[in-house]
């Protein structure tokens, strides 16, 4: 090890021993246990420190730090030292967590498997196919509970390899899917709660095109044409056709504008008064007037502001996403004025009232309890009687994976530790800048 930032070289003289057997010419060198190992150029203590550094940094970063400590270490030597660090070997646990992560987004993926109880890494597979995971599970019997996300591939592999194992869905993904469905419902009822706020609604040519497409889609659906054929005839995406099909009335399609506070907002009243006095006033004259008042934007920004109708109506002080956020937040985390606003907006129409009640009743189910399976059935029946098509799609998704969802709501296990390992894996991948191969990445993940 270095002394006072100076490199230290230890020269060791050992004896060479000769085999006493008659006719044997083999010789043996005397060993120094605890100080040196065979075929090594570093002491055991220095090797242990180098392994600790390359385990965290690897590659070039693993050579720069020892260099500052007067320890010369080539990059390839650092990688070889890292790969020599033995991986932890243990028995296959009773409860495991499985999740995939991207090696190269939309091209290559891998699968990480951990102990869901102790959060220890078990293995990393170079792909996320069902056959590979099935083979791994068959070779390691003893798994009783598997925590996973909503991947159908993973569910199929577990079903084939371990038909008696309990599959546990991830509660975070269940809540996230409900949040997306609630946001879609809030957007679909923009005309209801926006009227309470006197907020503007899109009435530009784009809104007219939206209404025309709604009539086209529902006209074909009423004739018995399937959604896929509708998408082909209208040259639209299939998901777009489904979104139009979920809206039972064309009034549900317009949206509240997503305006942000801009540079022109402080001069809105001046623009209103001038346009009320002289409707034909040129925009360039308005630009010169507000510029004298302190406006720092450009003429094109003012043109866009007026063309969007933002000078004629007040901007809604809440967006659909903001309303959905208040709807899904814990009631204790909302301020008094937010409670009052939420009560007023959810009373805008019966559907918004039912949506607020549905999300409020579902939240307690995320705390595992033995009675949550029956409570989920009652909740799905209650939501099924409401005119909330996006929540209906959410409940259908739950029914397709009902056993895993029931296990998630009744058992204490979760896939959150596996998601945490994936978050750390992204940090490791960023450290290596994408240059590391799968072998090195797997080694660093399993070392934890």
N, C-alpha and C positions, 0 to 999 in steps of 0.2 A: 504494500500500500504506500501511497505517497507520504512523504514527511516534509512539512513546511513547504507545500506546493512544489516539491521536487520529486522527480521520479526515482524510485528505489529499485535496484536490481539485486536480488539475493543469489549469490553463487553457492551452490551446494555440492559438496564432495561426498560421494557415497562409495561403498565398497562393491566390487563385483564378486559374486559368489559362484563357485564352480560346483557342478553336481558331482558328488563323490562316487556315483555308480561307475563301475568299471566300463569303459568304452563309451560313456555318454559325454558328449562335447558341449552340452548346453550350459550356459551361464545365466546368472540371475543378478539383477541389481538390487541393492538394498533400498527399501521403501522408507518414506518419511510420512507416516500416517498423521493426519490432522493438519499438515502443512502443504503437502503437494499430492497431486494425483498423477496417475500414469499419463504420459503423452501430453502434459499440460505445460504452458509457459507462464502461468500465473499461479499464485498461491490460492489455496482454497478460500480464504477470507476475501481476497480481491475478486475472485470469480463469483462469489456469492453477492458481492456488491454490484458487479457488472450485470449479473442476471436481474437484480432488482431494478436497475436503471432501464435496461432494454425491455423488460417486461412492461414498463409503463410507456416508453417512448419508441422503442424499436428503430431500425433503420438509421437514417442520417441524424435525426435528433438524438438517438441513443449514442452516437459517437461524439456529438458536439459537447454534451454535458461532461462526460468523462475527460475530454480534452482540456476543459477548464480546470479540472481537478488533477491535471498532470498524469492522466492515464491514457496512453495511446491505444486506440481501438479502431481498426478499419471497419467500414460499413458491413462488409460481408461477414466479417468475424462476429460483429454484433448480432447479425441475423442468425448465424449458426449457433451462437450462444443462446439466443432466445429459443430456437427450435429444440435445443437440448434440455430445456427446462421441462421436467416430467409433468404430464397432465394428471389432474386428480382422477383417480379411479375408485369408484364406489359401486355399491349395489344399486340396482334399478329401484327407484322409490315407488311407493304406492300411489302417489298423486303427482302427475307431471303437468307441465304447461307447454303448449306447442303454439308457435307463431312463425310467420314468414317475414323476411325482410329483403330489401332490394340490394342486389350486388350491382346491377345496372338497371335503373328504373325502366320499366316496360320491356325489358329484354331478359334479364337473368335475376333469379331469386334464389334464396337459400332458406332453410328452416332451422330454427333454434329450439332446443328441447331443454327444459330446466326442471328442477325439483320444485314443485309449487308450494311445498311446505317450508323448506329451508332456503329456497331461492338460489341453490347451487346450479351451475351449468352442468349439463350432462353430455350433450353432443350437439354438433352442428352438421346438418346435411347439405350437400351441394346443390340441392334442387328442392322444389316444393310440390312435386308430383305425388299423387296418391300412392303409386306403386312403391316409391322409395320410402315413404313414411310407413306403409304397410309392412314392408320387409323389415324395417328397423323394429317395429313393435312386435313382430312375430319372433324375432331373434332374442327378445328380452321380455320374457313373460313375467308376470307379477304386477303389472300396472292395473289398478282398479278404477282410478278416476283420471280423466283427461280434461284439462281446461283449455279452451280454444276460443277463437273468435267465430264469426259467422261464415267462415270458408266452407263451401260445400265439398271441396276436394279433401280437406282435412277430415271432415265428418265422415266421408265415404271410406277413407283409409282406416279410420278408427273402427268403423262399423264392420269392415271386412276382417281386420286383424284381431280385434277384441270385441266380439259381439256382446259380451256380458259387462263390459266396462261402462261406467257412468260418464257421459259427456256433459260438461258444464260450459255453458255459453258465457261470454264476457258481459258483465252487467254494464260496463261503460258503453259498449257498442249498442246494447239494447236502449239505453237512455239517449245515446246520440241519434239513433234512428227515430226515436220518438220526437226528439227536438227538430229533426229535419221535416218530419210529417207535420208537426205543429206550425213550423215556419211556412210551409206550403199552404196550410189552411188560413193562416193570418194573411198571406198575400192574396189568397183567393177571395177573401172577404174585405178587401181594401175599400170597396165602395161603401161598405156598412160603417166601419169605424172612422173612415176619413170624413164622412158626412157629419159625424159628431164633432170633429175638430174643425169643420169648415175648411178642410185641406183640399188642394186642387187635385184633379184626376187628369190623367193623360187624355187629351181630346185632339191630338195631332193626327196627321195621316197614318202614323204607325198604329195608333189605337184603332182607327177605322179598319186597317188591314187585319188587326187581331180579331175584330168582330166578324169580318168577312170569313176568315179562316174557321172561326168557331162554327158558323153556319154551314160551311163546306164539310167540315169533319162530321158534324152531327147529321147532316143530310145523308152522307154515305153510310154512317152507322145505322140510321133508321131504315135504310134499304137492305140491311143485312150484310154489308161489306165489313170484312174484318179489319182490325187496326193496321196490320201489315200491308194489306192491299190499299188502305186509305193513304198510308205513307207513300206508297209507290205512285198512286194516281196524283196526289197533291205535291209530290216531290218534297216531302218533309221527313224529318227524322221520326223514328218510331216513338221515342220518348216524348217528342213534341205532340204527336197525335194523342198519346195517352193523357198528356196534360190537358189538352183541349177536351178530351172525352170526360175527364173527371168533373169539369165545370158543368153543372146542370143548367145554368142560365148564362146567356152571353154577358150579362152585367158583372159576372164574377171575374171576367178576364182583364178589365182595365186595372191598372196599378197606380199606386201613389208615387209621384216622382221622388227619386232619391237625390234631392238637391242638398248640397252642402253649403255652409255659409261661405259666401264669396266676397270679392272686393266691391261688388256693386251693391250689396245688401244695405250698407249704411245710407245709400242715396236712393232707396226705393221710393220713399215718400215724395222726394223731389220729382222723380220720374213720373209718378202717378199724377201729381198735380199738373205738371206741364202737359202730359198727354191728355188729361181731362180738359184743360183749357184749349189746347190746340191739337186735335187728334192727328193732324197731318204734319206735325213738327218733324223735321228730318232727324235721323238718329245722330248725324254728325253734329248738329247743333246741341243736342242733349249731351253728347260726349264733351264738347267744349265747355258746357256749363258745369257739369260735375267735375271736370278736370280742374276748373277754377276753384271748386270747393274742396279739392284735395284728392280726387280719384287718381290712382297710380296705375290703373290697368290700361289695356289697349282698346282700340275701337272694335276689333273683332269680338272681344269679350262682351262688350255692351250689346253688340248685334245678337250674339248667342243668347244673352240673358233675356232680351226682349222677345226674341223669336220663340223661346221656350215658355213664354207666358209668365215668367217669374216676377215681372214688374206689375202684373195685374192682380196677383193673389199672393197671400202669405204662404211661405214655405211651411210645410208640416214640420212641427218640432219633434216628431217621432217617426221613425221609419218602420217598415214591417219587421225588420230584424230586431230593432229596439223594442217593439211591442212584444215580440216572441221571447226576447230575453227577459223582460219583466214577467211574462206569463210563466216562464219555466224556472225563475229564480226562487230561492227560499223566501217565504213571506217575511221572515225576520230580517232579511238583508235589504228589504225595500224601505225607502223613506216614506213619510206620511203622504207627501204629495204624489209619490209614485203609486201608493195604494189607492188614492182617490182617482188618479188618472186611469189606472188599470180597471177599477170598478166601473168607471164610466164607459170605457171602450169595450169591455166584455159584455156590457148590457146593450150594445148597439144592435145586436140581432140574436135570435135564439141559438144559432150555430156557434157564435163566439162564446156565449154563455156555456154551452155544452162542451166546447173545447177547453175552457178554463176549468170546468169541473173534472173533465177527463184527465188532464195533466196533473191536477192537484191530487186526484185519487190514485194515480199511478206512482207518484214519487215515493210513498211509503213502502211500496213493494220492493224497492231496491235494497232495503235492509233485510237480510236473509231471515226467514221465519218459516216454521213448518206449515203454517196456514196460508202462505202466499200463493200456492198453486190454485187453491179454490178461489182465493180473492182475485187472481188473474182471470179465471173463467168468468166470474161475475163482472169484472171490469170490461172484458171483451164483449159480453152480452149487452152491457149498458152502452158501450160505444157503437155497437152494431145497430142500435136503434136510432142513432143520430145521423143527420145528413152531413157527415164528415168523410168524404171519399178518401182523403189522404190518410186519415187514421184507420180507415178500413184496410187500406193497403198495408199499413203497419201491422195490424192484427193478423192479416193473412200471412205475413212474413213470420210472425211469432208461431202461428199454427204449423207452419212447415217445419219448424225446429222446436216444437213444443216441449219435448222431453228435456232437451238441453236448457231451454229457458226456465222450465220448472226447477231443474237442478241448480241453476244460477240463483234463483230467488229463494231457495230453501237451504242450500248448503253454504258453508262459510268460505268455500274455495273461490278463487278469482284468477283471471289471466293477467291481472295488472303487473305482477312481477316479471312476466315474460315481455310485456310492453316496455318495462323499465330496462331490461337487458337490450332490447332493440334500440332504445334511445342511446345507451352507452355504445352500442355497435356503430351507430352513426358517427359518434365522436372518434372512435378508432379509425373508421374509414376516412374521415377528414384528416386525421393525422398522417395517414399514408398517402393522401392525395390520389387515391385510386391506382397507385402503382403496385400495391401488394397483391399477391395471388391469393387464392382461396385457402391454401395451406397455412400461410402466415396469419391471415385473418381469423381462421378457425382456431389457431393456437392461442391467439391473444384473447379471443372471446372466452374460451374455456378456462384460461388462466384467471379471468375475472379481474 
